[in-house]
Amino acid sequence: MTNAALRAQNRTARWLTEVFQPPVVVTLVLLISPVIEPGFPGTIGYGALAALFVCVLPLILLLLLVRLGRVTDHHVSNRRQRAPVLIMALGSVAAGLVVLAAIHAPRSVVVMVLAIVAGIIVLAAVSPFWKISGHAAAITSSAVIAVLMLGPAWLPLVLLVPAVGWSRVVLRAHTLAQVVAGSLFGGLVMAGLWWLLRGWLL
């Protein structure tokens, strides 16, 4: 591969990694989470509030830690730093659940947050031992859940899964095994838990 081709490949990989990073895709899926209940799009504000606690506040705190030198970068490339960051995120999510319950948010929003909680807990437990891809888990769970909510017309979203996984391998942020594991975890465990909770609570 020529130097120009290699640079173009790396630019594409960085673009995919940044545009489809977990806070972005999870925010989008939280915003549409009330779609399966009456009142949407008037209820989208509940999804936005959930995204504030699940994505925005943890990201702001993470960027602050990066600025202070406590964390290497906003993708938390050092796996030893992942568990504390994920536990911090879990605290924000737990606070969000309390707020959502207090204001009687649509159950579909709460179900989505609970599925995300499960993902954070598992990733925090695994991170000290193995650097499973959070990007792959987030994009796969979000794509699968979106298809389950909105129907087969949204199946093309699944094409984002290999694209984002490829970007993580190209950038040497993860091995192929770590990307595949993240995709399987997101698509089977997180999306599966969302489906089960949806049937139970809705």
N, C-alpha and C positions, 0 to 999 in steps of 0.2 A: 504494500500500500504506500502510495506517495505521501510526502509530507502534507501536501495540500488536502488530500483525501482524508488523512488522519486528523488534521485540524477540523475539517468539516464534520467528521464523525463525532469528535469530542464536543464541538459546539452544539450539535443536535442532541447529544446525550445530556449535556448540561441543561439545555433548554427543557427537555422532557422532565428531567429531575426537578427543576425548579417550578415549572408550571404545574406539575402533578404531584407535588410534595403532599404529605399527609394532611397538614392543616387546611390546604386548599380543597382537596377532594372531599374530606370529611365535612367541611363547612357546607359545601354544595349539597351533599346528601342529607345533612341536617335541615337545610332550608326547605327541601322538598319532602321531608319526612311527614308533614301533616297532610299530604296529598290524598292519603287513603281514608281520611275522615272528612265528614261534612265541614264546610266553612272555608276550605282552601280556595283562593289564596289569602283570604283574610286572616288565616291563622299562621301565616308565614313568619310573623313576628316571634312566635314561640320557638320556631326553628332557629331564628336569628339569635334569640337569647341563649338557647342551648349551645350554639356555635361560639358565642362569647365565652362561655365557661369551658367548653371542650377544646376549642382551638385558639381563639384570639388571646385570652389571658395567659395560657401556658406558653404560647409563642412569644408574647411580650417578655415574660419572665425568662424564657430561654435566651432570647436576644440580649437581655440584660446580663445574664451569666456569661455569654460569649464575650460581651464588651468588657466584663470584669476579669476575663481570662480564666474563669472557672470551668468553662466548657470550650472544646476546641473549635466547633463550628455549629451552625444552626441545624445541620443534619445529624449531629452527635455521632461523628464518625468513630470516636473512641468508645468501644463497647463497654468499658469499665465505667464510663460516665452515664450510660443509658439508664440504668436502674434508678439512680437518684432523680434524674430528670423525669422519668416516667412516673415515679411516686409523687413528685411535685404536681405533675399533670393530673394524676388521680385525685389529689386533694382538691384541685379546682373543679374537676368533674363532679366529685361528691357534693361540693357546695352548690353546683349547678342543679343537681338532682333535687336538693332540698328546696331551692328557689322554684323550680318547675313544679314540684309537688304543691308548694304553698300557693301558687297562682292557678292551680288546676289546669296545667298545660295538657294538650291533647295526648292521649295515651301513646299514640304512634311516635311522638317525639321522645317520650320517656323510654319507650322500647328501644329506639335507636341509640339513645345514650347508654342504656344498660348493655347493649351489645358492644359498644365502644369500650365500656368499663372492662368487660371481659377480655377484650383485646389488649388493653393496657396492662392488665394484671399478668397475663401470660407473657407478653413481651418483656415486662420488668423481671419476671422470674427466669426467663431464658437468657436475657442479655448478659449476665455475668459469665456465662459459659459459652454462648454462641451468638453471633451477630446476625440474627434473623432479619430479613429485610422488612422494615416498617413501611417503606414505599410500596413494596409489592403487596403487603397485607392490606394497606389502605385502599389502593386502587382496585384490587380484586374484590374486596368486600363491598366497596361503594358501587362498582359496576354491576355486580351480581344483585345486590339489593335494589338498585335502580331498575334493573330489568324485571325483578319480581314485583316491584311496585307499579311500574309504568307499562309493562307488557313487552312482548317480543320485538316490537318496533325499535326498542332501545338496545337490542343485542349488539349492534356495532360498537357500543361502549366497551365491550369485552376485548376489542382489538387494542385498547389502551394497555391491557395487562402485559402482553409480551413487549410492547414498545417501552413501557416504563421499566420493566425488568431488564431489558437490553441495556437501557441507559445506565442502570446501576452497575451492571457487569462491566460495561465499557469504561466507566469511570473508576473501576476497581474499588468501588465502595462495598461490594459484596461479591461472593462467589456465586456461580450458577445454582449451587445447592441451596444457598441461603435465600436466593430469590424465589426458587421453586417452593421452598418451605414456607416463605412468607405468603406466596400466592395461595397455596393449599390451605394455610391457616385462615387467611382472609375469606377465601371463597367457600370453604366448608364449615369452619368453626364459627367465625364471626357472623357470616351471612346466615348460616344454619341456626345459630342461636337467635338471631333477629327473627327468623321465620317462626321458630318455636314460641318465642315470647309474644310475637304478633298474634299467633293463634290463641295463646292462653289469655292475654290481656285484652285483645280486641274482639 
